[in-house]
Amino acid sequence: MSSMSAYWWLLLPLIILPIMWLRQKRESSLRQSLATAKFLAAASPHMVQVWRWQAWLLLILRCLLLLIAIAYLASIFMRWRGDTVLIASGSDSAWVEQQINASKMQDAKRMSFCANISCDIQSTQILYWLEQHQSWWKESARLLVLGDANQIRLNAQSPQLAQALEVKVRPPSNANKQEKTKPADHYIALHSDRAAAWQHMFTAFAAAGRADHNYVWQQAPDAQTELVIWDSTQAVPQNWKTNSKAHLWWLSSSAGIVNDQATEEKHPGLQSLADGKTFIKQFKTAESRYWLMQSGSDWPISLNDRQNAKKLFEAWQVMSLKVQDYPATSFTLPASKNAIPLQQQENTRDVLLVLLLCIFALERILTHVGRR
């Protein structure tokens, strides 16, 4: 119910009305004669209110009825926000002020967005969020989005907004450019008597594949480990299983980690390696994938076997492929007259309407039964 206006909640004190109505002293029309009353001393009659479960239930239903009615009214409020500047958390303040002054939006309301609850908007997809919540703003409002290239993600399609949108992305600094050119670190936990041969194979990866990878070799896996290589006839110890967060394991057939819970998967990249005397079967569990080295495989691949090294490297890259971010660039979108505000995914308005009708029906039924 994030689209509710705060002003409608000022009607919450109306919930006191059902409580006051049921607390009023009402004289019951039911009279019962007691045969022993003539033996009692005369006394003036007085009223005593007795709360029954029907009264409590009726009170709860009427309070819920008012509460849901207020929530429903708040979910269909009129557009009320004006010009707004949406700023990515952690943006350079001097650059932000410069862009706001250039757009002549000094008097506009400012809102921050990030993934944490400390920001006004909890979202990393600000353009998609704006498209979903465009009913918050007047059609005449202007929207200005400011942030770095990695903080503003592009959607598959340009957002369709009823308001004019301007996105300004801060150009990367020299330090950021140098950081992007830095080779990516890949942490690999290795247990083998042929450690030098394995390292030579990854050198072949750099020659046959991409040379911008920096391989960090570990004696034991930890939270940073991406790949675990267990080239031993012994079983994998328990601490390797618990400490490793790797999504891919290279194992010998006697490692003892692939059990009945793992399902075999076909991988085209691995099947093409059979021609080079490298036989690998892939298994999958809920946590990780395992490449099981079959007996007779020529492991590790020699440094001169660049053809099979390239095939194995490409298969590994497919397994460890990460989601690619497509950072946005500065652009401007005029207001779209054909934009249709999309409904909230949680369908809050429909749920509230159904609850309102159900509780109203229960309240009427209970009131009618109580009168009888």
Stockholm file with secondary structure:
# STOCKHOLM 1.0

chainA/1-372         MSSMSAYWWLLLPLIILPIMWLRQKRESSLRQSLATAKFLAAASPHMVQVWRWQAWLLLILRCLLLLIAIAYLASIFMRWRGDTVLIASGSDSAWVEQQINASKMQDAKRMSFCANISCDIQSTQILYWLEQHQSWWKESARLLVLGDANQIRLNAQSPQLAQALEVKVRPPSNANKQEKTKPADHYIALHSDRAAAWQHMFTAFAAAGRADHNYVWQQAPDAQTELVIWDSTQAVPQNWKTNSKAHLWWLSSSAGIVNDQATEEKHPGLQSLADGKTFIKQFKTAESRYWLMQSGSDWPISLNDRQNAKKLFEAWQVMSLKVQDYPATSFTLPASKNAIPLQQQENTRDVLLVLLLCIFALERILTHVGRR
#=GR chainA/1-372 SS CTTCCGGGGGGGGGGHHHHHHHHSCCCCSCCCCCGGGGGSCCCCCCCCCCCCHHHHHHHHHHHHHHHHHHHHHHHTCCCCBCSEEEEETTCCHHHHHHHHHHTTCTTSEEEEEESSTTSSEECSCHHHHHHHTGGGBCTTCEEEEEEETTTSBCCSSCCCCSSEEEEEEECCCHHHHHHHTSCEEEEEEEEESCHHHHHHHHHHHHHHSCSCEEEEEESSCCTTCCEEEEESSSCCCHHHHHHCCCSEEEEETTSCCCCTTCEEECCHHHHGGGGGTCCEEEEECSSCEEEEECTTCCCSCCTTCHHHHHHHHHHHHHHTCCCCCCBCCCEEECCCTTCCCCCCTTCHHHHHHHHHHHHHHHHHHHHHHHHC
#=GC SS_cons         CTTCCGGGGGGGGGGHHHHHHHHSCCCCSCCCCCGGGGGSCCCCCCCCCCCCHHHHHHHHHHHHHHHHHHHHHHHTCCCCBCSEEEEETTCCHHHHHHHHHHTTCTTSEEEEEESSTTSSEECSCHHHHHHHTGGGBCTTCEEEEEEETTTSBCCSSCCCCSSEEEEEEECCCHHHHHHHTSCEEEEEEEEESCHHHHHHHHHHHHHHSCSCEEEEEESSCCTTCCEEEEESSSCCCHHHHHHCCCSEEEEETTSCCCCTTCEEECCHHHHGGGGGTCCEEEEECSSCEEEEECTTCCCSCCTTCHHHHHHHHHHHHHHTCCCCCCBCCCEEECCCTTCCCCCCTTCHHHHHHHHHHHHHHHHHHHHHHHHC
//
